[in-house]
Amino acid sequence: MKNFYGRKKDLGKIIQVFEAVQRGGSGAVLVCGPAGSGKTALVTRFAVEAETAGALFSYGKADILNRSAPFSTLTTAMNMLVKKAIAEKPQDMDGMRTAVGRALMPDFDPDTGVAPILNLVPALSYLFGEFSASPNNPAIESSQWINLRLLSVLEAFAAMGRPMILFLDDLQWLDEASHDFLRYLAINGLVPGMLLILAFRSENSKKSSALELTADFYQSREYTRCLTLSGLTKRDTRGLLRARLGTDQNLTPLADVCHRKTAGNPFYLTQLLEELLEKDLIQQQNREWIYDISLISDLEYTENVVDLMIERMRLLDSDCMDLLKQASCLQSDLSVPLLKVTSGFSRERIETLLWKPVQQDLLQKTEEGFRFAHDRISESLEALIHDDDAEVIHRRLVIYFLAEEQRHELENNIFTLLFHYDFYADSVSDGDVKIEMTRLYFMAGEQARNRSAYTPALKYFKQGKDHFPGNMWVDDYQLAIRFSRQLAECAYLAGDFVTADHIFTEAEANAKSFSDRLAVEMVKIPCYHTQEKEEKALEAGLNILNRLGFRISKNPSGSSILYSIFKAWIRFLFSRKDRLKHKRMDPDSDVYKAVKCLSALGVVAYNMSPQKLLPLMMATIFNMTLKYGNMEEAPVAYMGFGMILNEMTGTVKWGRTLGAMARQISLDFSDDRHKTKEITIINVFLDHWNKPLSQAIIDFNKAEAFCLRQGDHEYFAYNALGHLHGMMISNVSLATLLQEIGEKKKGFKRINNKLALTTAGYMQQAIANLELGVREPWILTGEYFDETLLGDRSGGILTDLYLYKFCAAFYCGRTDIASEIRENLVTCDEMAMDAYQYNYYQFLCALLDICLKSEAKKIKHHLKQLKKYAAYNEAFYGNKYLLALGDSMRIKGDPKAVTVYREAVAAAQTYGFRFEQALAWEGIGMIAKNNGDDATAREHFTRAIRLYKQWGLKWKQGLFDHKRRAGHTPEEIITRSNPTTSEQTGLPAGLLKNAGESVGEGRTNNILRTMKIISGATAIHAATQRVQYWKSHVYIDDNGIQRPATFVPLPEKMLAFACATGEVIRSDIDSFEEELLDTAYFWKHRPLSLLVIPGAEQNGIYLENFNPNTDIEALIRLAEQVWIHLRPNPAISVPMQNLNTADNGQLKERCRVLQDYMTNLKAYRNQSLSLSSLAKAVKMPQRSITNALNSCLEQNFHTFVNSYRIEAVKQALCDPANKDKTILEIAYAQGFNSKSTFNEVFKEIVGTTPSKFRTGMFIK
């Protein structure tokens, strides 16, 4: 903690909470204090300590500009979390993909790539590839839906075994949606293994009710530690001054006066010191600092940092000062294009004027432009700018965002645009402008609503409605209808029922027809239901049905219910089933609207009259779909009516039949969102007999999430337990099963289901003991088990647990115990098992009876049953039938048993059943042992041991400790020899050779020298990952070419992430909110900036202190050449390929999108167009663009863009209308911003100079 002054105690308190998190707990830290008190610096210093201890640290900083953009800060933090996890352990990407994919179910569909949550965490595309997002979220998916998904992602990463830290800074400017998530997190409890750090200004806490509410939520939790940062002490002030001035001199007098003027505020203290140095009030003579205390004391600065900042900035050039004042209106986005709009200056002029503020640490240079070093600097400038001048700047910015050239970016810039417009919206009187801005408010509201941020959406819709000039219902009736529908829905979803009632009343009074206000009327049903006003909800729904021409009695008689059911049943029996599945209902018909209403009323009917209204409504919906066609609600109607018929007939025939049709209809007719939702609940009553078990498990998982989201806790527990049973008998490992049981226990705890929670606990106890080989895993005891479950011999849960006990005993080779447990299973209720459980149980019984040498008739019956199962579902039962057949043949001494065993191995290997493979190899080994072939036996036993361990039986080592079959003798196993170095790393052996042995050494040196010259880097490393460490093959610095024999410090996380994703990474020490900051490396080595370029396989080029304006594409081309010459065999080099390289069709499609974007929108005219901005505009990863251009057009990014610019310039030069314009004017208009670059590119492409070309055209 050297040179870290005044905050060591606070740092220690955070570390104490972190240590509890390391032990598996969770915690939160609130850090508050005035601006400049060092909140961010404190947590940054802690981040270094935490990452050194193996923690995963992520960071998001709120700012006032994005305060209205829902989840903007959380998006930044979650992106950093994903990227850092990949960077630190790229070898675990498959595990991350599995864990996060499971957490996102059912919203992530690997076949369609649809995942609404991925809109908020784009970095997940590194795990799942490119995706398309669902454009809308359904009304029932409230903000709780998005909160649950975000929580699930956090839980997935926290469960990977590393402490996780989420730091959100400047909470006083946090958006409302993120505040809502933080409160949701507090209510549901922090994720185990997670530390949440929230920092905010103490002087702003009273100004934000959202912040106050969030802070109150956490302050009342016992796991929260609150830190309030005050000014530094005089002692710490002395230490800070000594460190800044680089001396051990006694500075007590100076420190005392500085402390008095700054109250120990660290930021203000450093600014005051800079001011004193600039004014020569502190000077160095003969290695001693001299100063006049009286002069410093007479300075009029107070502890108000604004006074000092204004005084310092007044010394700047007037044009520079004006530019800074204008920049303060931009808040955090000081990009050069926006500065050009506010000032009218050229790029060169802007960079020249702002160079001195950068030197004075008032500004920081970024890739896109600049940013203020501290928000208090922008506040100081805001105090200097007049309101009228500020309004002019905000108007310019709004005009810029609305300009034709920026229209294609309007959707991305909508929140920023409205931020600037709100500064002068009240003074706008032009009716046309207000109408246009009303529509933009509507656009912003829709965007917020699509992100499930219903409170911000409601705010935008209200602002838009209030901003409209005149009476919207009179002047723009259709727009009023659209606003009323969105306002009603968002008010209901945001819980603002007063506003919702107001919209209901307003729509009823102003709508010209019932059909116009139907959408608003439909919102009444869930709105009243949420408020537990079931009578009003039912009344509203029946009124809608009545107005649509469909009468439903509020209290139907039994005969009318039976009549409706039999009417629908008869219609179904006499319908053409093949036509039913392909018939679509007209979405504009009244029937369609009535079905929508009946579906919404279903939950109301379930609560009020499940025996009368619910069957009547379900039969009515089913009858309508049969008669008029299918729609999104049709699968529910088929399933619901199937359940009714099951209940009436006492069979599952109708449920199976209608359920299968429901699945097909859902696949054929529903959109992706409804498809996911409706299929999930089909499995509540469908038999999984003829389905792959893996699909059944996925369906159960989807059903759990859907039921939990809908609040249907009973079905959630049913599906969750079914999911666990399916996993137990599938091909997943025991470790995966244990992890899944843990996840299910969280869900059971959340819904307070003691029965399911305790059952899962016993399952976990049995599997954990089985995996570790401790105790007898089949022994389950306790008050709950002995009294509650044993008291209900026919209980399904008891059957499940006895099946766990039976399997555990069998896996351990205890045939005697397995036989006893089987008797209990027969006594309780075998039929309580589902189809998969029962048939797997029969498979183990067959092996058990063969092992016990039971009577031949019994074994023959088992084999006959297994053969029948295999014929019906070969994937799951084929290997099991062959395995049992091989066992029976081995017991009889049949020499063909080996052949059957090998067929069982092949079948099990095809579908990934490791336990069954192990059993088969063990059987082959036993045959070899009995034949006296010990070498072969050991080989096969070794394979079996390896597969047992992979499956989860970790105690299987050295010897077979338990008998599984009759006549089995323990056999010593030869352990597997240690792998070679190349096997350990997974890298080609050639890459592990020394760089000095590589081909093309001289060529490599020359390329590195060239890279150093054009990049301005102080050092360039060509590095590769050897085992778990990154090492430089070769590097160049000021001392020339180096070929190190030892490891040198490298930004390993950035190198790992770049190579794992194929992304070019750039970052700098001043951009703490960079999404891939290697905190510990930056803290220790302090590079000004760096660039990482991924190479072939696990290779990367790392440039330190490179020039931010460097041509990245040129460096990439040079980096490719480095690895071609460093490899032993250049011919097989595959440079710079993304891990998920697209096929030719995808590449061509991407090129077409890029060409259309250039041609139709003339994007090449944008002088600040960069690879990153192009990627954002076309929604395509940067590496995908580079790959497409290189593969299809054999161009890099700059050549591609410049080719369009040159073609446009040529056309303009040939146009007589431009004869009075200079060549440079035309070039600048087409996107060039440098005369020399334009001339060079023009000559390279056209083959002559621009002037000669123009002269030649005029002569012609």
LINTA-V111522 format. One record per backbone hydrogen bond with DSSP energy under -1.0 kcal/mol. CO is the residue of the C=O (numbers start at 0). NH is the residue of the N-H. If there is no record, write none. Layout:
BEGIN
co->(CO/CO)
nh->(NH/NH)
END
This chain:
BEGIN
co->(0/6/7/8/9/10/11/12/13/14/15/16/17/18/19/20/24/26/27/28/29/30/31/32/33/35/37/38/39/40/41/42/43/44/45/46/47/48/49/50/55/57/59/63/65/68/70/71/72/73/74/75/76/77/78/79/80/81/82/83/84/88/89/91/92/93/94/95/96/97/98/99/103/108/114/115/116/116/120/121/122/123/123/124/137/139/141/142/143/144/145/146/147/148/149/150/151/152/153/154/156/162/163/164/165/166/167/168/169/170/174/175/176/177/178/179/180/181/182/183/184/190/192/193/194/195/196/197/198/199/203/207/208/209/210/211/212/213/214/215/217/220/222/224/226/232/233/234/235/236/237/238/239/240/241/241/250/251/252/253/254/255/256/257/258/261/263/264/265/266/267/268/269/270/271/272/273/274/275/275/276/282/284/287/289/291/292/293/303/304/305/306/307/308/309/311/312/316/317/318/319/320/321/322/323/325/326/329/331/333/334/335/336/337/338/339/345/346/347/348/349/353/354/355/356/356/357/361/363/367/368/370/373/374/375/376/377/378/380/385/386/387/388/389/390/391/392/393/394/395/396/397/402/405/406/408/412/413/414/415/416/417/419/420/423/424/429/430/431/432/433/434/435/436/437/438/439/440/441/442/443/444/445/447/448/451/452/453/454/455/456/457/458/459/460/461/462/470/471/475/476/477/478/479/480/481/482/483/484/485/486/487/488/489/490/494/495/496/497/498/499/500/501/502/503/504/505/506/512/516/517/522/523/524/525/526/527/528/532/533/534/535/536/537/538/539/540/541/542/543/544/545/556/557/558/559/560/561/562/563/564/565/566/567/568/569/571/575/576/578/582/585/588/589/590/591/592/593/594/595/596/600/601/602/603/604/608/611/612/613/614/615/616/617/618/619/620/621/622/623/624/629/630/632/633/634/635/636/637/638/639/640/641/642/643/644/645/651/652/653/654/655/656/657/658/659/660/661/662/663/664/670/671/672/673/674/675/680/681/681/687/691/692/693/694/695/696/697/698/699/700/701/702/703/704/705/706/710/711/712/713/714/715/716/717/718/719/720/721/722/723/724/726/732/733/734/735/736/737/738/739/740/741/742/743/744/745/746/747/752/753/754/755/756/757/758/759/760/761/762/763/764/765/766/767/768/768/770/775/781/782/783/783/784/788/791/794/795/796/797/798/799/800/801/802/803/804/805/806/807/808/809/812/813/814/815/816/817/818/819/820/821/822/823/828/829/833/834/835/836/837/838/839/840/841/842/843/844/845/846/847/848/854/855/856/857/858/859/860/861/862/863/864/865/866/867/868/872/873/876/877/878/879/880/881/882/883/884/885/886/887/888/893/895/896/897/898/899/900/901/902/903/904/905/906/907/911/912/913/914/915/916/917/918/919/920/921/922/923/924/925/926/927/928/931/932/933/934/935/936/937/938/939/940/941/942/943/944/945/946/947/947/950/951/952/954/956/957/964/979/980/981/987/988/989/993/994/999/1000/1001/1002/1003/1004/1005/1006/1007/1008/1009/1010/1011/1014/1018/1019/1020/1021/1021/1022/1023/1025/1028/1030/1033/1034/1035/1036/1039/1041/1049/1050/1051/1052/1053/1054/1055/1056/1057/1064/1066/1067/1070/1076/1077/1078/1079/1080/1081/1088/1089/1090/1091/1092/1096/1097/1098/1099/1100/1101/1102/1103/1106/1109/1110/1111/1112/1113/1114/1115/1116/1117/1118/1119/1120/1121/1122/1128/1129/1142/1143/1144/1145/1146/1147/1148/1149/1150/1151/1152/1153/1154/1155/1156/1161/1162/1165/1169/1170/1171/1172/1173/1174/1180/1181/1182/1183/1184/1185/1186/1187/1188/1188/1195/1196/1197/1198/1199/1200/1201/1202/1203/1204/1205/1206/1207/1208/1209/1214/1215/1217/1221/1222/1223/1224/1225/1226/1227/1233/1234/1235/1236/1237/1238/1239/1240/1241/1242/1248/1249/1250/1251/1252/1253/1254/1255)
nh->(3/10/11/12/13/14/15/16/17/18/19/20/21/22/24/23/192/195/224/197/226/199/228/201/36/266/41/42/43/44/45/46/47/48/49/50/51/52/54/53/164/166/168/66/68/71/74/75/76/77/78/79/80/81/82/83/84/85/86/87/88/91/92/95/96/97/98/99/100/101/102/103/106/112/117/118/119/120/123/124/125/126/127/128/140/141/144/146/147/148/149/150/151/152/153/154/155/156/157/158/159/55/194/57/196/59/198/61/172/173/178/179/180/181/182/183/184/185/186/187/188/193/163/26/165/28/167/30/170/32/206/211/212/213/214/215/216/217/218/219/220/223/27/29/31/236/237/238/239/240/241/242/243/244/245/246/254/255/256/257/258/259/260/261/262/264/231/268/269/270/271/272/273/274/275/276/277/278/280/281/279/289/287/284/282/295/296/297/307/308/309/310/311/312/313/314/315/320/321/322/323/324/325/326/327/328/329/332/333/369/338/339/340/341/342/343/349/350/351/352/353/357/358/359/361/362/360/372/370/335/365/363/376/378/379/380/381/382/383/389/390/391/392/393/394/395/396/397/398/399/400/401/405/408/409/412/416/417/418/419/420/421/422/423/426/427/433/434/435/436/437/438/439/440/441/442/443/444/445/446/447/448/449/452/451/453/456/457/458/459/460/461/462/463/464/465/466/474/475/479/480/481/482/483/484/485/486/487/488/489/490/491/492/493/495/496/499/500/501/502/503/504/505/506/507/508/509/510/516/520/521/526/527/528/529/530/532/531/536/537/538/539/540/541/542/543/544/545/546/547/549/548/560/561/562/563/564/565/566/567/568/569/570/571/572/573/574/579/580/581/629/588/592/593/594/595/596/597/598/599/600/604/605/606/607/608/613/615/616/617/618/619/620/621/622/623/624/625/626/627/628/584/633/636/637/638/639/640/641/642/643/644/645/646/647/648/649/655/656/657/658/659/660/661/662/663/664/665/666/667/668/674/675/676/677/678/679/683/684/685/690/695/696/697/698/699/700/701/702/703/704/705/706/707/708/709/711/712/715/716/717/718/719/720/721/722/723/724/725/726/727/728/729/736/737/738/739/740/741/742/743/744/745/746/747/748/749/750/752/756/757/758/759/760/761/762/763/764/765/766/767/768/769/770/771/772/773/953/778/785/786/787/788/789/791/794/798/799/800/801/802/803/804/805/806/807/808/809/810/811/813/812/814/817/818/819/820/821/822/823/824/825/826/827/831/832/837/838/839/840/841/842/843/844/845/846/847/848/849/850/851/853/858/859/860/861/862/863/864/865/866/867/868/869/870/871/872/876/877/880/881/882/883/884/885/886/887/888/889/890/891/893/896/899/900/901/902/903/904/905/906/907/908/909/910/912/913/916/917/918/919/920/921/922/923/924/925/926/927/928/929/930/932/931/933/936/937/938/939/940/941/942/943/944/945/946/947/948/949/950/951/952/733/953/955/956/958/972/967/983/984/985/990/991/992/996/997/1003/1004/1005/1006/1007/1008/1009/1010/1011/1012/1013/1014/1015/1106/1103/1035/1101/1032/1033/1099/1030/1028/1025/1023/1021/1041/1019/1039/1036/1034/1051/1054/1055/1056/1057/1058/1059/1060/1061/1091/1089/1070/1073/1078/1081/1082/1083/1084/1085/1104/1066/1102/1064/1100/1098/1024/1094/1022/1092/1020/1090/1017/1109/1111/1114/1115/1116/1117/1118/1119/1120/1121/1122/1123/1124/1125/1126/1131/1132/1146/1147/1148/1149/1150/1151/1152/1153/1154/1155/1156/1157/1158/1159/1160/1164/1165/1168/1173/1174/1175/1176/1177/1179/1184/1185/1186/1187/1188/1189/1190/1191/1192/1194/1199/1200/1201/1202/1203/1204/1205/1206/1207/1208/1209/1210/1211/1212/1213/1217/1218/1220/1225/1226/1227/1228/1229/1231/1230/1237/1238/1239/1240/1241/1242/1243/1244/1245/1246/1252/1253/1254/1255/1256/1257/1258/1259)
END
